[in-house]
Amino acid sequence: MPRSVNVVAARNRRRKILKQARGYFGRRKNVFTVAKNAVEKGLQYAYRDRRNKKRSFRGLWIQRINAGTRLHGMSYSEFMGKVNKKGVGLNRKVLADLAMNNPKAFEAIVKAVK
């Protein structure tokens, strides 16, 4: 009796990987074993960089707040210390957005914490 294998499931599994590898260069897009390695590595990078994205955005917000506070004669650390002491309920994301897009509102916050 010949060996029976589930070709349908195997083909679907391979097709799923090759679909994820669409757009890759060279054999990474059409040779299953190479594509499987490339897709797995890509998923590892995606998992890692979802966390790194949060880190880099926080750094960007800090730079924007720092630039905004320097215009009003204050440093970032001094400003954040006073914001926390006064109990202003705005996080860095909102403060950075105000510093960039609404300088008058940001100036009012700086004056309030001074």
Residue pairs with C-beta under 8 A, 6 or more apart in sequence:
14 32
17 32
17 35
17 36
17 39
18 29
18 30
18 32
18 35
20 35
20 39
20 42
21 28
21 29
21 30
21 35
21 38
21 39
22 29
23 29
24 35
24 38
27 34
27 35
28 34
28 35
28 38
29 35
57 93
58 92
60 96
61 92
61 93
61 95
61 96
62 76
62 92
62 96
64 96
64 99
64 100
65 76
65 79
65 80
65 92
65 95
65 96
65 99
66 75
66 76
67 99
68 95
68 96
68 98
68 99
68 100
68 103
68 106
68 110
69 75
69 76
69 78
69 79
69 99
69 110
71 103
72 107
72 110
72 111
74 110
74 114
79 110
79 113
82 113
82 114
83 90
83 95
83 109
83 113
85 113
86 112
86 113
88 109
88 112
88 113
90 98
90 109
95 106
95 109
98 105
98 106
98 109
99 106
